[in-house]
Amino acid sequence: MTAAVSRWPKSIIHWRDNGTLNVSVPFTWMLPEAVAFCRAHSYTSRVRIGGPAVSLMPAYVTGCGATIGGDLPALAHHNPDATFTTRGCPRRCMPCAVHRIEPEFSELADWTPAPIVCDNNLLAASKKHFNRVIDREKVFDRVDFNQGLDARLLKPSHLSRLAELHLVHIRYSWDWVGMESQVMDAITATLAAGIPRKRISIYVLIGIEDTPEDALYRLESVRTLGIKPFPMRYQPLDALVKDSHVAPGWTAKELRRMMRYWSRQNWLSKVPYAEYA
């Protein structure tokens, strides 16, 4: 099955359903816009608001004229090519919102197959569930594990099944320098399984419990392997302004510079970071 994979809108999403205006808010820094939107429409419509940002900061949207929460089926409106096969994550990583929004990890008995798999920790699932996911993803000629796979849980049996798919991307994350051996082992094993280097990406979290030197080491290490690193600037879970947090040891200028350079590797990969203004 050919899949023309959609782009994520990265904005609040709204749609009407049985006379109700539904509003889904993915990030907390979009809450001010969402509140203003709800207030403007609450005079003429029933409004319901939900999404990850609302789950994290429900008090912020109280009084905006909308009903809060409930079962808001928003994923298909954010991206019709996306699906979940599990919910939650058994880990409790400090920077992550997943365990606060979905505190219990669970495997879904059924789901709508789609080429973008958004599970927060698919490798934490049972072997039976993982194999069902792979079998159902085989119908697509483009498969993207969008949220990343946990390198610490990766097994040869996972990779042998992943290699059966038409992969667009398989993603891992390198959040702290102490994860180096696990991430490097995952990359080595992925290549050995026959998955092309160009299909591998690494999320690199920066600006939290690290230094610019630490972050640069991780980014450069990934690039040295011929793999594209994707820098991810840390955002506090209650941030109302994106990119406003500056961790100790960093400056706002250095964070902007690092994000700008490493997000533009298609054009800047031949320019040494030290020479980038």
C-alpha positions as CSV (number, residue, x, y, z in Angstrom):
1,M,0.0,0.0,0.0
2,T,1.5,3.3,-1.0
3,A,1.4,5.9,1.8
4,A,1.9,9.6,1.1
5,V,3.0,10.5,4.6
6,S,1.4,13.7,5.9
7,R,3.2,16.4,7.7
8,W,2.5,17.3,11.3
9,P,0.8,20.8,11.5
10,K,2.5,21.6,14.9
11,S,-0.3,23.9,15.9
12,I,-3.6,23.7,17.7
13,I,-6.2,21.7,15.8
14,H,-9.9,22.3,15.8
15,W,-12.9,20.5,14.2
16,R,-16.6,20.2,14.6
17,D,-18.4,17.0,15.7
18,N,-22.1,16.8,16.3
19,G,-22.3,20.6,16.8
20,T,-19.4,20.7,19.2
21,L,-16.2,22.6,18.4
22,N,-13.3,20.4,19.5
23,V,-9.9,22.0,20.2
24,S,-6.7,19.9,20.7
25,V,-3.5,21.5,22.0
26,P,-0.3,19.5,21.6
27,F,2.2,21.8,23.4
28,T,1.8,24.0,26.5
29,W,3.2,27.1,24.7
30,M,0.1,27.0,22.5
31,L,-2.2,27.3,25.4
32,P,-2.5,31.1,25.4
33,E,-3.6,30.9,21.7
34,A,-6.0,28.0,22.5
35,V,-7.6,29.9,25.4
36,A,-8.2,33.0,23.3
37,F,-9.7,30.8,20.5
38,C,-12.1,29.1,22.9
39,R,-13.2,32.3,24.4
40,A,-13.9,33.8,21.0
41,H,-16.0,30.8,20.0
42,S,-17.7,30.0,23.2
43,Y,-20.4,32.6,22.6
44,T,-21.7,30.8,19.5
45,S,-20.7,27.2,19.9
46,R,-20.3,24.4,22.5
47,V,-16.5,24.0,22.8
48,R,-14.4,21.2,24.2
49,I,-10.7,21.4,24.7
50,G,-8.1,18.7,25.3
51,G,-4.8,17.3,24.3
52,P,-1.4,16.8,26.0
53,A,-1.0,20.5,27.0
54,V,-4.4,20.6,28.6
55,S,-3.6,17.4,30.5
56,L,-0.4,18.9,31.8
57,M,-1.9,22.3,32.8
58,P,-5.7,22.0,33.2
59,A,-5.9,25.0,35.5
60,Y,-4.7,27.3,32.8
61,V,-7.7,26.6,30.6
62,T,-10.3,26.8,33.4
63,G,-12.7,29.6,32.7
64,C,-12.0,29.7,28.9
65,G,-15.6,28.8,28.1
66,A,-14.8,25.2,27.0
67,T,-15.5,21.8,28.6
68,I,-12.1,20.3,29.6
69,G,-10.9,16.9,28.7
70,G,-12.9,13.8,27.9
71,D,-12.2,11.4,25.2
72,L,-10.9,13.7,22.4
73,P,-10.0,11.6,19.3
74,A,-7.5,14.0,18.0
75,L,-4.7,12.0,16.4
76,A,-6.4,11.6,13.0
77,H,-7.0,15.4,12.9
78,H,-3.3,16.1,13.7
79,N,-2.1,13.5,11.1
80,P,-4.3,11.0,9.3
81,D,-1.2,8.8,8.6
82,A,-0.4,8.3,12.3
83,T,-1.4,5.6,14.8
84,F,-0.8,4.3,18.3
85,T,-0.5,0.6,19.1
86,T,0.4,1.1,22.8
87,R,-0.2,4.0,25.2
88,G,2.1,5.3,27.9
89,C,5.7,4.3,28.8
90,P,7.0,2.3,31.7
91,R,10.0,4.7,32.2
92,R,9.7,7.9,34.2
93,C,12.3,10.2,32.5
94,M,12.2,13.7,34.1
95,P,12.0,15.7,30.8
96,C,9.1,13.6,29.4
97,A,5.4,14.3,29.8
98,V,4.2,10.8,28.8
99,H,4.2,9.3,32.3
100,R,2.3,12.3,33.6
101,I,-0.4,12.1,31.0
102,E,-0.6,8.3,30.6
103,P,0.8,6.9,33.8
104,E,0.2,3.2,32.9
105,F,1.8,1.4,29.9
106,S,-0.7,-0.7,28.0
107,E,-0.9,-2.6,24.7
108,L,-4.0,-1.8,22.6
109,A,-6.1,-4.8,21.6
110,D,-6.7,-3.3,18.2
111,W,-5.7,-0.2,16.3
112,T,-5.9,1.3,12.9
113,P,-2.7,0.5,10.9
114,A,-1.0,3.6,9.6
115,P,2.5,4.3,8.2
116,I,3.5,6.6,11.1
117,V,3.8,4.7,14.4
118,C,3.7,7.1,17.4
119,D,4.1,4.7,20.3
120,N,6.2,6.3,23.1
121,N,8.0,3.0,23.9
122,L,7.0,0.3,21.5
123,L,10.0,-1.9,22.5
124,A,8.5,-2.1,26.0
125,A,5.6,-4.2,24.5
126,S,5.4,-8.0,24.6
127,K,7.0,-10.0,21.8
128,K,3.5,-11.0,20.7
129,H,2.3,-7.4,20.4
130,F,5.5,-6.2,18.7
131,N,5.2,-9.0,16.1
132,R,1.6,-8.0,15.4
133,V,2.7,-4.4,14.8
134,I,5.3,-5.5,12.3
135,D,2.9,-7.8,10.5
136,R,0.3,-5.1,10.1
137,E,2.9,-2.4,9.0
138,K,4.1,-4.6,6.1
139,V,1.3,-3.3,3.8
140,F,2.9,0.2,3.7
141,D,5.8,1.1,1.5
142,R,6.9,3.9,3.9
143,V,7.0,3.2,7.7
144,D,8.2,5.8,10.2
145,F,8.7,5.1,13.9
146,N,8.1,8.7,14.7
147,Q,8.6,8.9,18.5
148,G,11.8,6.8,18.5
149,L,12.7,3.4,19.8
150,D,14.3,2.8,23.2
151,A,17.9,1.8,22.5
152,R,18.2,0.3,26.0
153,L,15.5,-2.3,25.2
154,L,16.6,-3.1,21.7
155,K,17.0,-6.9,21.0
156,P,18.2,-8.8,17.9
157,S,14.7,-10.2,17.5
158,H,13.4,-6.6,17.2
159,L,15.8,-5.8,14.5
160,S,15.2,-8.9,12.5
161,R,11.5,-8.0,12.3
162,L,12.1,-4.3,11.7
163,A,14.3,-5.2,8.7
164,E,11.3,-6.7,7.0
165,L,9.6,-3.3,6.7
166,H,10.0,-0.6,4.1
167,L,11.4,1.9,6.5
168,V,11.5,5.6,6.1
169,H,13.0,6.2,9.5
170,I,14.0,4.3,12.6
171,R,14.9,6.7,15.4
172,Y,16.7,6.4,18.7
173,S,17.5,9.1,21.2
174,W,20.6,10.1,23.0
175,D,19.5,12.3,25.9
176,W,22.6,12.1,28.2
177,V,26.2,11.4,27.5
178,G,26.0,8.4,29.9
179,M,23.9,6.6,27.3
180,E,26.7,6.5,24.7
181,S,27.5,2.8,24.8
182,Q,23.8,1.8,24.5
183,V,23.1,4.2,21.6
184,M,26.2,3.2,19.8
185,D,25.4,-0.5,20.3
186,A,21.9,0.1,18.9
187,I,23.3,1.8,15.8
188,T,25.9,-1.0,15.2
189,A,23.2,-3.7,15.6
190,T,20.8,-1.8,13.3
191,L,23.3,-1.5,10.6
192,A,24.3,-5.2,11.0
193,A,20.6,-6.1,10.6
194,G,20.8,-4.7,7.1
195,I,18.9,-1.4,7.8
196,P,20.6,1.3,5.7
197,R,22.4,4.1,7.5
198,K,20.3,6.7,5.7
199,R,17.2,5.3,7.5
200,I,18.6,5.9,11.0
201,S,18.1,9.1,12.9
202,I,19.1,10.1,16.4
203,Y,17.2,12.6,18.6
204,V,19.7,14.5,20.7
205,L,18.2,16.3,23.7
206,I,20.1,19.5,24.6
207,G,19.8,22.2,27.2
208,I,19.0,20.1,30.3
209,E,21.5,18.7,32.8
210,D,24.3,19.0,30.2
211,T,26.7,21.6,28.9
212,P,27.3,23.0,25.4
213,E,30.4,20.8,25.3
214,D,28.4,17.7,26.3
215,A,25.7,18.4,23.7
216,L,28.3,19.2,21.0
217,Y,30.1,15.9,21.7
218,R,26.9,13.9,21.2
219,L,25.9,15.7,18.0
220,E,29.4,15.4,16.5
221,S,29.6,11.8,17.5
222,V,26.4,10.9,15.6
223,R,27.4,12.9,12.6
224,T,30.8,11.2,12.5
225,L,28.9,7.9,12.0
226,G,27.3,9.3,8.9
227,I,23.9,9.5,10.6
228,K,21.9,12.7,10.9
229,P,21.4,14.0,14.4
230,F,18.2,15.8,15.3
231,P,18.7,18.4,18.1
232,M,15.8,18.7,20.5
233,R,15.8,21.8,22.8
234,Y,14.5,21.0,26.2
235,Q,11.2,22.6,27.0
236,P,9.8,22.6,30.6
237,L,6.5,20.8,31.0
238,D,4.8,24.1,32.0
239,A,6.4,26.4,29.4
240,L,4.0,29.0,28.1
241,V,6.7,30.5,25.8
242,K,8.6,28.2,23.5
243,D,12.4,28.3,23.9
244,S,12.3,30.5,26.9
245,H,14.2,28.1,29.2
246,V,17.9,28.6,29.5
247,A,19.7,25.9,31.6
248,P,22.6,26.7,33.9
249,G,25.9,26.7,31.9
250,W,24.1,27.8,28.7
251,T,23.3,31.1,27.1
252,A,20.2,31.8,25.0
253,K,22.5,32.7,22.2
254,E,24.4,29.4,22.3
255,L,21.2,27.4,22.4
256,R,19.8,29.2,19.4
257,R,23.1,28.8,17.5
258,M,23.4,25.1,18.2
259,M,19.8,24.4,17.2
260,R,20.1,26.5,14.1
261,Y,23.3,24.8,12.9
262,W,22.3,21.2,13.7
263,S,18.8,21.6,12.3
264,R,20.3,22.6,8.9
265,Q,22.7,19.8,8.2
266,N,21.5,19.4,4.6
267,W,23.2,22.7,3.9
268,L,25.7,23.1,6.7
269,S,27.3,19.7,7.2
270,K,30.5,20.8,5.5
271,V,30.9,23.8,7.7
272,P,32.7,23.1,11.0
273,Y,30.5,24.2,14.0
274,A,33.4,26.3,15.4
275,E,33.3,28.4,12.2
276,Y,29.5,28.8,12.2
277,A,28.5,32.3,13.3
